[in-house]
Amino acid sequence: MKEKLEKAGSFMITLLLLSVATVIGWIFRVLHFPETNIVIVYILSVVLTARFTKGHVYGIMASLIATCAFNIFFTSPYFTLFVSNPTYLITFAVMTITSVATSTLTAKVKQKVREAQEKEVSARSLYHLTNRLTNAENLNETMEIATKAIGKVVGVEVSCICFDEELEEKEERKNPAFEEWQICGKKSILGVVQIPKENAEALSESEKKILRSMIESTAFAMDRFRSEAERI
């Protein structure tokens, strides 16, 4: 559902920016501005599309639509895709190539920024969790800390189940409405983290990576308490 809304939002942004560019183009035409100014406005709309939408597809789509719109609304004969002046073909080619190249570059820069932000969030979340787990006084507190920390990353309330019985008991506790992530210790499965299926399926690869790291830290802390209990 979230993905569909994002796609619909990106599509609406694309159409809105191109529509605004077309209106500005008409104003420039009425004011007898050179056609190059209209081309620049369209290229700017493509860059903004790449900046404010998710994925490079919308930027490329905007590039093609912008070229067609310029042909339809600002070259004779108007309101058709027919080109009476062959020199416009060069204009269209340059416009398309420039728009696609700029859009792709913008999308790559945005992706790099997003990846850097995700790495920062990952490091901060893991550092915070590890520090709190170090100060945990018992197994229950460990599970409580892990549950809250993982819930913040996932964006929904999650539950952690600690296995005190044999591994076979796991099947009896399984809930089909949740996706389970195992907390694996050195010798056995120590428990599971239960995440609502809808939220689990919406996790990005970077979020899954953070989650795995947090579960590993939780498993290490749980192993420590289990080892201490066995020595008593």
C-alpha positions as CSV (number, residue, x, y, z in Angstrom):
1,M,0.0,0.0,0.0
2,K,2.8,2.4,0.9
3,E,4.6,1.6,-2.3
4,K,1.5,2.3,-4.4
5,L,1.0,5.7,-2.6
6,E,4.6,6.6,-3.3
7,K,4.2,5.8,-7.0
8,A,1.0,7.7,-7.3
9,G,2.6,10.7,-5.5
10,S,5.7,10.6,-7.7
11,F,3.5,10.5,-10.8
12,M,1.4,13.4,-9.7
13,I,4.5,15.5,-8.9
14,T,5.8,14.7,-12.4
15,L,2.6,15.9,-14.1
16,L,2.4,18.9,-11.9
17,L,5.9,20.1,-12.6
18,L,5.5,19.6,-16.3
19,S,2.2,21.4,-16.3
20,V,3.7,24.3,-14.5
21,A,6.6,24.4,-17.0
22,T,4.1,24.4,-19.9
23,V,2.2,27.4,-18.3
24,I,5.4,29.3,-17.8
25,G,6.4,28.4,-21.4
26,W,3.1,30.0,-22.7
27,I,3.8,33.1,-20.6
28,F,7.3,33.3,-22.1
29,R,5.8,32.9,-25.6
30,V,3.3,35.7,-25.0
31,L,6.1,37.9,-23.9
32,H,8.1,36.9,-27.0
33,F,11.0,35.4,-25.0
34,P,13.4,33.2,-27.1
35,E,12.4,29.5,-27.3
36,T,15.7,28.6,-25.6
37,N,14.2,30.0,-22.4
38,I,11.2,27.6,-22.7
39,V,13.6,24.7,-23.2
40,I,15.5,25.6,-20.1
41,V,12.2,25.8,-18.1
42,Y,11.3,22.2,-19.2
43,I,14.8,21.0,-18.3
44,L,14.4,22.6,-14.9
45,S,11.1,20.8,-14.4
46,V,12.8,17.5,-15.3
47,V,15.6,18.1,-12.7
48,L,13.0,19.0,-10.1
49,T,11.1,15.8,-10.9
50,A,14.2,13.7,-10.4
51,R,14.8,15.6,-7.1
52,F,11.3,15.2,-5.6
53,T,10.3,11.7,-6.9
54,K,11.6,8.3,-5.8
55,G,13.5,6.5,-8.5
56,H,15.1,7.6,-11.8
57,V,12.2,6.3,-13.9
58,Y,10.1,9.4,-13.3
59,G,13.0,11.7,-14.3
60,I,13.4,9.8,-17.6
61,M,9.7,9.8,-18.2
62,A,9.6,13.5,-17.5
63,S,12.4,14.1,-20.1
64,L,10.4,12.4,-22.8
65,I,7.1,14.1,-21.9
66,A,8.9,17.5,-21.8
67,T,10.3,17.0,-25.3
68,C,6.8,16.0,-26.6
69,A,5.1,18.9,-24.8
70,F,7.6,21.4,-26.3
71,N,6.9,20.0,-29.7
72,I,3.1,20.0,-29.3
73,F,2.7,23.5,-27.7
74,F,5.6,25.5,-28.9
75,T,6.5,24.4,-32.5
76,S,4.6,24.8,-35.7
77,P,2.2,23.2,-36.5
78,Y,0.9,23.5,-33.0
79,F,-1.0,20.8,-31.0
80,T,0.5,18.0,-33.1
81,L,3.7,15.9,-33.0
82,F,4.4,16.7,-36.6
83,V,7.6,18.7,-37.2
84,S,7.6,21.1,-40.1
85,N,11.1,22.5,-39.5
86,P,13.8,19.7,-39.6
87,T,16.1,21.9,-37.4
88,Y,13.8,21.3,-34.5
89,L,14.8,17.6,-34.6
90,I,18.2,18.7,-33.4
91,T,16.6,20.8,-30.7
92,F,14.5,17.8,-29.5
93,A,17.5,15.5,-29.5
94,V,19.6,17.9,-27.5
95,M,16.8,18.6,-25.1
96,T,16.1,14.9,-24.5
97,I,19.7,14.0,-24.0
98,T,20.4,16.9,-21.7
99,S,17.2,16.2,-19.7
100,V,17.9,12.5,-19.3
101,A,21.6,13.0,-18.4
102,T,20.7,15.7,-15.8
103,S,17.9,13.7,-14.4
104,T,20.0,10.6,-14.1
105,L,22.8,12.5,-12.4
106,T,20.4,14.1,-10.0
107,A,18.9,10.7,-9.1
108,K,22.4,9.3,-8.5
109,V,23.4,12.2,-6.2
110,K,20.1,11.8,-4.3
111,Q,20.7,8.1,-3.9
112,K,24.2,8.7,-2.5
113,V,22.8,11.1,0.0
114,R,20.1,8.7,1.0
115,E,22.6,5.9,1.4
116,A,24.8,8.1,3.6
117,Q,21.8,9.1,5.7
118,E,20.8,5.4,6.1
119,K,24.3,4.4,7.2
120,E,24.3,7.2,9.8
121,V,20.9,6.1,11.1
122,S,22.1,2.5,11.2
123,A,25.3,3.3,13.1
124,R,23.4,5.5,15.5
125,S,20.7,3.0,16.2
126,L,23.1,0.1,16.7
127,Y,25.4,2.2,18.9
128,H,22.4,3.3,21.1
129,L,21.1,-0.3,21.4
130,T,24.6,-1.8,22.2
131,N,25.1,0.8,25.0
132,R,21.8,0.1,26.5
133,L,22.2,-3.7,26.3
134,T,25.5,-3.4,28.1
135,N,23.8,-1.8,31.0
136,A,20.9,-4.3,31.1
137,E,20.7,-6.1,34.5
138,N,18.7,-9.2,33.4
139,L,17.2,-11.1,30.5
140,N,13.8,-9.4,30.7
141,E,15.4,-5.9,30.6
142,T,17.5,-7.0,27.6
143,M,14.3,-8.1,25.7
144,E,12.5,-4.9,26.7
145,I,15.4,-2.7,25.4
146,A,15.6,-4.7,22.2
147,T,11.9,-4.5,21.6
148,K,11.8,-0.7,21.9
149,A,14.9,-0.2,19.8
150,I,13.7,-2.5,17.0
151,G,10.2,-1.0,17.1
152,K,11.7,2.4,16.3
153,V,13.5,1.1,13.2
154,V,10.5,-0.8,11.9
155,G,8.1,2.0,12.8
156,V,5.6,-0.2,14.6
157,E,5.3,-2.0,17.9
158,V,7.0,-5.4,17.8
159,S,7.3,-8.2,20.3
160,C,10.3,-10.4,21.4
161,I,9.7,-13.9,22.6
162,C,12.4,-15.6,24.7
163,F,12.6,-19.4,24.5
164,D,13.0,-21.0,27.9
165,E,11.8,-24.4,26.7
166,E,13.1,-26.7,24.0
167,L,13.3,-25.5,20.4
168,E,10.2,-27.6,19.5
169,E,8.1,-25.1,21.5
170,K,8.7,-22.5,18.8
171,E,6.1,-24.0,16.5
172,E,3.4,-23.7,19.2
173,R,4.1,-20.0,19.6
174,K,4.2,-19.0,16.0
175,N,1.6,-16.4,14.9
176,P,0.7,-16.3,11.1
177,A,0.0,-12.6,11.4
178,F,3.6,-11.9,12.1
179,E,7.0,-12.4,10.4
180,E,9.5,-13.9,12.8
181,W,13.2,-13.0,12.9
182,Q,15.2,-15.5,14.9
183,I,17.5,-14.5,17.7
184,C,20.3,-17.0,17.3
185,G,22.8,-17.7,20.1
186,K,26.0,-19.7,20.1
187,K,24.3,-23.0,20.8
188,S,20.6,-22.6,20.0
189,I,17.8,-20.2,19.0
190,L,17.3,-17.9,22.0
191,G,14.0,-16.4,20.8
192,V,12.3,-14.5,18.0
193,V,11.3,-11.0,17.1
194,Q,7.8,-10.8,15.8
195,I,7.0,-8.0,13.3
196,P,3.5,-7.5,11.7
197,K,3.7,-9.0,8.2
198,E,2.6,-5.8,6.4
199,N,5.4,-3.8,8.1
200,A,8.0,-6.5,7.6
201,E,7.3,-6.8,3.9
202,A,7.6,-3.0,3.5
203,L,11.2,-3.0,5.0
204,S,13.9,-1.8,2.7
205,E,17.2,-3.7,2.3
206,S,19.0,-1.1,4.5
207,E,16.3,-1.4,7.2
208,K,16.7,-5.2,7.1
209,K,20.4,-4.9,7.4
210,I,20.0,-2.6,10.5
211,L,17.5,-5.1,11.9
212,R,19.9,-8.1,11.5
213,S,22.7,-6.1,13.2
214,M,20.4,-5.2,16.1
215,I,19.2,-8.8,16.5
216,E,22.8,-10.0,16.6
217,S,23.6,-7.5,19.3
218,T,20.5,-8.7,21.2
219,A,21.6,-12.4,20.8
220,F,25.1,-11.6,22.2
221,A,23.6,-9.9,25.3
222,M,21.1,-12.8,25.8
223,D,24.0,-15.3,25.5
224,R,25.8,-13.5,28.2
225,F,23.0,-13.8,30.6
226,R,22.4,-17.5,29.7
227,S,26.1,-18.3,30.3
228,E,26.0,-16.5,33.6
229,A,22.9,-18.5,34.6
230,E,24.5,-21.8,33.7
231,R,27.5,-21.1,35.8
232,I,25.4,-20.5,38.9
